[in-house]
Amino acid sequence: MSPTPGLATMPVMRAPDPHELAFARGTMLAWDPPAPRPGAPALLLLHGASCGAWVWAEGFAGRLAAAGHAVFAPGFNPGRPQAPASLADYLADARAALAALHRRVVVIGHSLGGLVAQRMLDAPEVAGMALLAPAPPEGLAWANWRLAMADPPLWRAVARMTEPGPAELAPLRRAFFGPGLPDSQALHHLARLRPESRLAVLEAQAPQPVPSAWGLGKPAVVFGGRRDPLVPPDSVVRTATWHAAPFALLDGMGHAMMLDLGWESLADRLGYWLEETYR
């Protein structure tokens, strides 16, 4: 197993605008490819904690659609403070969105959404998986403990993302984004964060019932940030090892890879992997 090759740029058509679709458990954004690539799987994009489908709408999903894929991005319902959603609820949200598509799908999951994506691998409609800074099958407890020891202000800011009220932007800015992204853009994105389900975050600390992509005969690829404090590089490598998948650790990008400086190259790299894997 070896890391994937360096970032590349591929020619793409003009990115389409999204529209909204309803399904059994909510709504999802959808992007229609201007020139569908024959045989290309649809893409189901699953967002991370405290985010929403909007993280894909800043350009990432549109670029994948412009490369020939139908793209769909559902939102997870975090529930209410008195009745927070569980990981099983998030998995049910994702499976309901998958069922509504009636087609072969590659699931692309970020962070907590990456954990949900891994738990969906056994679905017959899932043809493969791509992970961005994913919560690992081993759970987040070890990474969380190390964060508490190494960076207490950031650990407290992350812990408070399950509470009502505005997020603590300063420590989150250096975790979610690399130094190259202008502060105005970083703060714009961070201001859109929402309180996350405390129950789902708590459950994600523990080891998860995640099948191996290799064992199921399904292609997978894993990307992480070389300096991501939330899902550190060794966690990314262990996730890739579990799935016997190629991986890459990227320089200069923070945890929110689809929004950070250089997201275009990451989307193109993912597009090349899809093209090579699903000819």
Disulfide bonds with the S-S distance in Angstrom:
none
